[in-house]
Each structure stands twice: as C-alpha cells, then as structure tokens.
Amino acid sequence: MITVKHNTELLEFETLDQAMAWAKELGEFVTIQFNGTEVVGKFGADGILDGKFPNGELYTWKKRRRR
C-alpha cells in the first residue's frame, strides 16, 4: 500500500503510479511513503523555461560550480 500525505489529508493507493498521478494532478507539495521509503515534493514540473516552471512559478535553486 502506498500512502500519500497532503496537509492533514492521508490517502492510500494500490500502486506508486496511481499515487504519482494523483500528486501530479494535485500540483501541490506531498509526501509519498512506500516500502520504508519516503519521497517528498511537488510533482508534475515537466521542465524549466526562462527560469520558470510550466505553471509560471520561478525556479530558484542555483547550482554552484566546482573548481
């Protein structure tokens, strides 16, 4: 069983694919727990264009260069 937490809501899914599809549709921060593993984040960003996610939010993570 796959458990998905969103705010105070707790949902269960039979497969990880179902849980990921629901999280992507929701478009908000969730926690997915399965087989002793926990995955957290906002799922569904397909790419970054001009420093923004497809939904218009700014992409703010900056990568440091190693020298």
MODELLER restraints for C-alpha pairs under 7 A, 6 or more apart:
rsr = mdl.restraints
at = mdl.atoms
rsr.add(forms.Gaussian(group=physical.xy_distance, feature=features.Distance(at['CA:1:A'], at['CA:12:A']), mean=6.57, stdev=0.5))
rsr.add(forms.Gaussian(group=physical.xy_distance, feature=features.Distance(at['CA:1:A'], at['CA:13:A']), mean=6.03, stdev=0.5))
rsr.add(forms.Gaussian(group=physical.xy_distance, feature=features.Distance(at['CA:1:A'], at['CA:14:A']), mean=5.19, stdev=0.5))
rsr.add(forms.Gaussian(group=physical.xy_distance, feature=features.Distance(at['CA:1:A'], at['CA:15:A']), mean=6.95, stdev=0.5))
rsr.add(forms.Gaussian(group=physical.xy_distance, feature=features.Distance(at['CA:1:A'], at['CA:34:A']), mean=6.89, stdev=0.5))
rsr.add(forms.Gaussian(group=physical.xy_distance, feature=features.Distance(at['CA:2:A'], at['CA:12:A']), mean=5.53, stdev=0.5))
rsr.add(forms.Gaussian(group=physical.xy_distance, feature=features.Distance(at['CA:2:A'], at['CA:13:A']), mean=5.05, stdev=0.5))
rsr.add(forms.Gaussian(group=physical.xy_distance, feature=features.Distance(at['CA:2:A'], at['CA:14:A']), mean=6.04, stdev=0.5))
rsr.add(forms.Gaussian(group=physical.xy_distance, feature=features.Distance(at['CA:2:A'], at['CA:15:A']), mean=6.31, stdev=0.5))
rsr.add(forms.Gaussian(group=physical.xy_distance, feature=features.Distance(at['CA:2:A'], at['CA:16:A']), mean=6.33, stdev=0.5))
rsr.add(forms.Gaussian(group=physical.xy_distance, feature=features.Distance(at['CA:2:A'], at['CA:19:A']), mean=6.96, stdev=0.5))
rsr.add(forms.Gaussian(group=physical.xy_distance, feature=features.Distance(at['CA:2:A'], at['CA:33:A']), mean=5.97, stdev=0.5))
rsr.add(forms.Gaussian(group=physical.xy_distance, feature=features.Distance(at['CA:2:A'], at['CA:34:A']), mean=5.08, stdev=0.5))
rsr.add(forms.Gaussian(group=physical.xy_distance, feature=features.Distance(at['CA:3:A'], at['CA:10:A']), mean=6.94, stdev=0.5))
rsr.add(forms.Gaussian(group=physical.xy_distance, feature=features.Distance(at['CA:3:A'], at['CA:11:A']), mean=5.76, stdev=0.5))
rsr.add(forms.Gaussian(group=physical.xy_distance, feature=features.Distance(at['CA:3:A'], at['CA:12:A']), mean=4.61, stdev=0.5))
rsr.add(forms.Gaussian(group=physical.xy_distance, feature=features.Distance(at['CA:3:A'], at['CA:13:A']), mean=6.47, stdev=0.5))
rsr.add(forms.Gaussian(group=physical.xy_distance, feature=features.Distance(at['CA:3:A'], at['CA:32:A']), mean=5.71, stdev=0.5))
rsr.add(forms.Gaussian(group=physical.xy_distance, feature=features.Distance(at['CA:3:A'], at['CA:33:A']), mean=5.14, stdev=0.5))
rsr.add(forms.Gaussian(group=physical.xy_distance, feature=features.Distance(at['CA:3:A'], at['CA:34:A']), mean=6.61, stdev=0.5))
rsr.add(forms.Gaussian(group=physical.xy_distance, feature=features.Distance(at['CA:4:A'], at['CA:10:A']), mean=5.79, stdev=0.5))
rsr.add(forms.Gaussian(group=physical.xy_distance, feature=features.Distance(at['CA:4:A'], at['CA:11:A']), mean=5.12, stdev=0.5))
rsr.add(forms.Gaussian(group=physical.xy_distance, feature=features.Distance(at['CA:4:A'], at['CA:12:A']), mean=6.20, stdev=0.5))
rsr.add(forms.Gaussian(group=physical.xy_distance, feature=features.Distance(at['CA:4:A'], at['CA:19:A']), mean=6.86, stdev=0.5))
rsr.add(forms.Gaussian(group=physical.xy_distance, feature=features.Distance(at['CA:4:A'], at['CA:30:A']), mean=6.71, stdev=0.5))
rsr.add(forms.Gaussian(group=physical.xy_distance, feature=features.Distance(at['CA:4:A'], at['CA:31:A']), mean=5.59, stdev=0.5))
rsr.add(forms.Gaussian(group=physical.xy_distance, feature=features.Distance(at['CA:4:A'], at['CA:32:A']), mean=4.50, stdev=0.5))
rsr.add(forms.Gaussian(group=physical.xy_distance, feature=features.Distance(at['CA:4:A'], at['CA:33:A']), mean=6.41, stdev=0.5))
rsr.add(forms.Gaussian(group=physical.xy_distance, feature=features.Distance(at['CA:5:A'], at['CA:11:A']), mean=6.45, stdev=0.5))
rsr.add(forms.Gaussian(group=physical.xy_distance, feature=features.Distance(at['CA:5:A'], at['CA:30:A']), mean=5.65, stdev=0.5))
rsr.add(forms.Gaussian(group=physical.xy_distance, feature=features.Distance(at['CA:5:A'], at['CA:31:A']), mean=5.07, stdev=0.5))
rsr.add(forms.Gaussian(group=physical.xy_distance, feature=features.Distance(at['CA:5:A'], at['CA:32:A']), mean=6.52, stdev=0.5))
rsr.add(forms.Gaussian(group=physical.xy_distance, feature=features.Distance(at['CA:6:A'], at['CA:29:A']), mean=6.93, stdev=0.5))
rsr.add(forms.Gaussian(group=physical.xy_distance, feature=features.Distance(at['CA:6:A'], at['CA:30:A']), mean=4.93, stdev=0.5))
rsr.add(forms.Gaussian(group=physical.xy_distance, feature=features.Distance(at['CA:6:A'], at['CA:31:A']), mean=6.77, stdev=0.5))
rsr.add(forms.Gaussian(group=physical.xy_distance, feature=features.Distance(at['CA:13:A'], at['CA:19:A']), mean=5.82, stdev=0.5))
rsr.add(forms.Gaussian(group=physical.xy_distance, feature=features.Distance(at['CA:23:A'], at['CA:30:A']), mean=6.87, stdev=0.5))
rsr.add(forms.Gaussian(group=physical.xy_distance, feature=features.Distance(at['CA:23:A'], at['CA:43:A']), mean=6.03, stdev=0.5))
rsr.add(forms.Gaussian(group=physical.xy_distance, feature=features.Distance(at['CA:24:A'], at['CA:43:A']), mean=4.87, stdev=0.5))
rsr.add(forms.Gaussian(group=physical.xy_distance, feature=features.Distance(at['CA:24:A'], at['CA:44:A']), mean=4.52, stdev=0.5))
rsr.add(forms.Gaussian(group=physical.xy_distance, feature=features.Distance(at['CA:27:A'], at['CA:42:A']), mean=6.14, stdev=0.5))
rsr.add(forms.Gaussian(group=physical.xy_distance, feature=features.Distance(at['CA:27:A'], at['CA:43:A']), mean=6.19, stdev=0.5))
rsr.add(forms.Gaussian(group=physical.xy_distance, feature=features.Distance(at['CA:27:A'], at['CA:44:A']), mean=6.38, stdev=0.5))
rsr.add(forms.Gaussian(group=physical.xy_distance, feature=features.Distance(at['CA:28:A'], at['CA:42:A']), mean=5.16, stdev=0.5))
rsr.add(forms.Gaussian(group=physical.xy_distance, feature=features.Distance(at['CA:29:A'], at['CA:41:A']), mean=5.02, stdev=0.5))
rsr.add(forms.Gaussian(group=physical.xy_distance, feature=features.Distance(at['CA:29:A'], at['CA:42:A']), mean=4.26, stdev=0.5))
rsr.add(forms.Gaussian(group=physical.xy_distance, feature=features.Distance(at['CA:30:A'], at['CA:40:A']), mean=5.76, stdev=0.5))
rsr.add(forms.Gaussian(group=physical.xy_distance, feature=features.Distance(at['CA:30:A'], at['CA:41:A']), mean=5.65, stdev=0.5))
rsr.add(forms.Gaussian(group=physical.xy_distance, feature=features.Distance(at['CA:30:A'], at['CA:42:A']), mean=6.30, stdev=0.5))
rsr.add(forms.Gaussian(group=physical.xy_distance, feature=features.Distance(at['CA:31:A'], at['CA:38:A']), mean=6.78, stdev=0.5))
rsr.add(forms.Gaussian(group=physical.xy_distance, feature=features.Distance(at['CA:31:A'], at['CA:39:A']), mean=5.75, stdev=0.5))
rsr.add(forms.Gaussian(group=physical.xy_distance, feature=features.Distance(at['CA:31:A'], at['CA:40:A']), mean=4.38, stdev=0.5))
rsr.add(forms.Gaussian(group=physical.xy_distance, feature=features.Distance(at['CA:31:A'], at['CA:41:A']), mean=6.70, stdev=0.5))
rsr.add(forms.Gaussian(group=physical.xy_distance, feature=features.Distance(at['CA:32:A'], at['CA:38:A']), mean=5.65, stdev=0.5))
rsr.add(forms.Gaussian(group=physical.xy_distance, feature=features.Distance(at['CA:32:A'], at['CA:39:A']), mean=5.09, stdev=0.5))
rsr.add(forms.Gaussian(group=physical.xy_distance, feature=features.Distance(at['CA:32:A'], at['CA:40:A']), mean=6.22, stdev=0.5))
rsr.add(forms.Gaussian(group=physical.xy_distance, feature=features.Distance(at['CA:33:A'], at['CA:39:A']), mean=6.44, stdev=0.5))
rsr.add(forms.Gaussian(group=physical.xy_distance, feature=features.Distance(at['CA:45:A'], at['CA:53:A']), mean=6.31, stdev=0.5))
rsr.add(forms.Gaussian(group=physical.xy_distance, feature=features.Distance(at['CA:45:A'], at['CA:54:A']), mean=6.64, stdev=0.5))
rsr.add(forms.Gaussian(group=physical.xy_distance, feature=features.Distance(at['CA:46:A'], at['CA:54:A']), mean=6.96, stdev=0.5))
rsr.add(forms.Gaussian(group=physical.xy_distance, feature=features.Distance(at['CA:47:A'], at['CA:53:A']), mean=6.18, stdev=0.5))
rsr.add(forms.Gaussian(group=physical.xy_distance, feature=features.Distance(at['CA:47:A'], at['CA:54:A']), mean=6.66, stdev=0.5))
rsr.add(forms.Gaussian(group=physical.xy_distance, feature=features.Distance(at['CA:48:A'], at['CA:54:A']), mean=6.69, stdev=0.5))
rsr.add(forms.Gaussian(group=physical.xy_distance, feature=features.Distance(at['CA:51:A'], at['CA:58:A']), mean=6.03, stdev=0.5))
rsr.add(forms.Gaussian(group=physical.xy_distance, feature=features.Distance(at['CA:51:A'], at['CA:59:A']), mean=5.42, stdev=0.5))
rsr.add(forms.Gaussian(group=physical.xy_distance, feature=features.Distance(at['CA:52:A'], at['CA:58:A']), mean=4.38, stdev=0.5))
rsr.add(forms.Gaussian(group=physical.xy_distance, feature=features.Distance(at['CA:52:A'], at['CA:59:A']), mean=5.09, stdev=0.5))
rsr.add(forms.Gaussian(group=physical.xy_distance, feature=features.Distance(at['CA:53:A'], at['CA:59:A']), mean=6.28, stdev=0.5))
